Amino acid sequence: MSEKSVVSVPHRLIVVEGPIGVGKTSLARRLARSFGSELILEQAEENPFLERFYKNPRSAALQTQLFFLFQRARQLEDIRQHDLFDNVRVADYLIEKDRLFARLTLDDEEYALYEQVYARLALDAPVPDLVIYLQAPVDVLLERIQRRGIRYEQRIDRAYLERLQEAYARYFHAYQASPLLIVNAAQADFVSNDQDYAELLEQVLRIRHGRHFYNPLKSTL
């Protein structure tokens, strides 16, 4: 599939979500190229506490989470300063997932403090027109994390990914805020394989409402 010509899209804001290593940022980048849209990224590499968190989660969980919260608040402010309907936007995170990670990594006292800060920021995130939730088994996530070779991510252990996977599953089981496309990303390559991507893009362009499941038939990995 050629991305030289911009694809017309019925959505103004598309969010790609899923656990670490599932490929959400790579897919968000390709969708943004297809749509000629603005790309909103989590920018985890800017968090100075993240490497410490993966090395010793209990020692740096609160700092890591608050940095992400303030970073996302700044990005939302930038969005609010522009008309959301000016152009299409593709993001690789939901602002609500910040709480998901906070509940997973913080103890009760830290989470209570986090909630106070969250409330004071009065975040008013736009509701996506479509959320794409990518799923893959933990073994696949670990293999992809190892393959992409970010040094501090190599400390991520299976138990943490399993808890994260469960937290995402619970969150999206109850999610009703916007149309949702749940994608089995275990065997598909939406970045390098044009056919895999074209088939997923067809699903994205078709959805207007409701909850949908997409399980690619072919394995390219």
BELBEL-V988904 format. One line per field, one symbol per residue. burial: + if it has 24 or more other ideal C-beta (glycine too) atoms within 12 Angstrom, else -. A space follows every 50 residues. Layout:
burial->???
//
This chain:
burial->------+-+-+++++++++++++++++++++++++-++++++-+--+-++ +-++--+--++++++++++++++-++--+----+---+++++++++++++ ++++++---++--+--++----+-++-+++++++++-+-+++-++----- -++--+---++--++-++--++--+--+++++++++-++++----++-++ +-+++-+------+-+-----
//
